[in-house]
Structures are given as C-alpha cells and as structure tokens.
Amino acid sequence: MDSPSSVPAWVRAEPARLLGFARGAAHPDGGFAWLDDTGRPVLDRPVETWITCRMTHVFALAALQGADTGELVAHGIAALTGPLRDAEHGGWYASTALAEKRAYEHAFVVLAAASAAAAGADGARPLLAEALETVERRFWEPDAGLVADVWDRGWTRLEDYRGANANMHTVEALLAAADVTGDAVWTARALSIVERLVHGEARAHGWLLPEHYDPDWRVRLEFNRAEPAHPFRPFGATVGHLFEWARLAVHLGRALGDTAPAWLVPDAAALFEAAVRYGWAVDGRPGFVYTTDFAGTPVVRTRLHWVVAEAVAAAWTLHQETGDPAYLARFQQWCGHAETCFVDRERGSWHHELDPDNRPATTVWEGKPDVYHAYQATLLPELPPAASFAGALLARG
C-alpha cells in the first residue's frame, strides 16, 4: 500500500468539500437541479435525469461513508420513482422537458439505484430491479453485445445511431449492479461491451476509440464533424473517455477475478498511454484537450474538468493494480494540475471548463452542473481495490 503522503492532503479533503457544494442541489419540484458557478440551483432549467441520478449516486456513496445524506438519497429515489419515470410506457424520461428514452440516462438510473441500495435506501432495490429489466429488454442488443442509444417515449422508434458513451456508462452501472445484487449476468454484459469496443474497436483504431456508429455498429468516423464541441456526441476521439474506459477495464477485471481475460489490463494501459500521448499538453499548454481526430491531432482544445478527473482516477487505478510508480507520478502531476487550474476555492467545486490558456470558459458547459466526476476521482484513493465505488465501500464496511 502507498503511504498517506502519496495522495495530496487536498485530495483527501476534497470529497467533503464537494459534498458541501452539492447539498443545495435539491429541486423543489423533485430531483436535483443544474447548479450554477456558485452552487445555486438553476430552477428555470428542466430537471435532467442524468444529473438527478449522478447526484443521488454521490449522496449514496457519502451515506455509505457515514455522512448525513440519507434525506438527499431519498429525494433522488422519489424523483426516479415519480416525475422522471414514465408510468404509462415504462422507463425514464431524459428530463422533465424531454420524453425520449436514452440508454445514457438509463445507465445512470441503474448506477444511482445500485449505490442507493448499497446504502440501504428505501425503494432502491425495486428501482434497481426495474431499471435493470428495462435496460435488458429495451436497450440490450444481443447480436451486437452492446446497448442501443435512443428510443421515443413509447418505445416504437429507435434512433439510427449507436454510441460508445452510453455503453461506457452502462459498463459502470452494471459493475455496480453486480456488486449489489451478486448476479454475474451483469458482469458478463459488461465484459461483452468492453470486449467489443475496447479490445475490438479501440485496438483497431490505434487506441483512439471511435464514439459513433450506425445501427449495424459500423464506425461513423465523420459523425458531427460540423459540431466538434458537442457535450455528449463530439466529433473524433474523446480523450477523457479513453481514461474512463481504462479505469473501467481494470474494474471489470477485478469483478471477473480468475476468469478475467488476460488482455484487460494491457488494453487499459494502452488506452491510458494513447490518452496521454494525444491529449496531455499537446498544444504547448498544460492540460488535456477535449477531442482529437483519428490521426491524434487536437480538434477541440477546450479543457474540461471531467477529463482531468478521469485522468486522475485512471492513473490511480492502474497504479493500484500494477504497482508501477509511473502511474503514481502521473496521478500526482495531474492532481497538481487540477488544484492549480480547476479547483475553485472561491465559489466551490471545480471549474467545469477552461479555455486553452486555462481560463474559465463556457463554450461547452455552463455552470457546475454536478460533482460526480470530481467526487469519484478524489474519493478513489481512499478505497480498496474493487469493481465499483459501492462495492468498495461495502467491502470497507
């Protein structure tokens, strides 16, 4: 084990500070609101299901650590069993203003329910069972071994788009569900996704994972070239997702134990190295670019907080898994970068976006919607090796 000095003191203190910023997020109409730069809820925006889920997940993790966040977890569960749930057709709306059904949001419903169930929240286990059944019945495509992306409200029209992002968060959610339920079918589903997209597509494209596909899961390398800074479907390869997939591949290996394929950790290392090679300070300035093309050339040079958070988390996870001090050095380097450039000591949380000169910007994101990425990244060094955050906290007791 590393000595306490391996992890900066501010990182150890950060989850509690982020939790303080997030506590005011409850929307009076249900769910959790988008937060502005100061942590005030933006009440004239629709309530987003993904934000409600991610905040519920964070508050559940905090409850597992002994924080008094049970009422906030209950507030999230009430929204996910109430206004955000489609009582007529099943599933969950994208938001209170958008009735379509997205795999991205459904993955986060699973994650929130799993973490809340681990924390012992009332109603969380039935919610988890319903969310898993919905993902399995509506989104899972057995022939591809992946999840589809977007349905209309009544489950009659499926968008002719398939995406890696929703599948990535489905992996995260299924690993948490497997830890909470003990059902290995969810780990098998996660392996199917990682094998197809990481061991298949990422490896075939020099570890610059294509994000966008057609309904037959053929790569669409030119998708959204005209909208390269899209917050969910940007053109090209997304540097932060390479780190996120790397961490999840290691987590999946932990879940599988002795049955884990030998390629999982080497693939995670390859994704990590590609993200560093093509993402870190490649334009002469500190920080990670948001996206690159498939030659590795930067496209959107904006710095996003979630990217450095996932870089920190991936570096720690690979160091924890391999013992390689090079990963620890990267972890410490990027913690320093996050503290210098992203952590907002004046207004709270982290700046969600910086321009290429590391000054606050709002071209991709406005405000500080939620604390999920930063909270997980700074909590991770306090946890034992595990397949999910909920699993780690349950194991720690």
Disulfide bonds with the S-S distance in Angstrom:
none
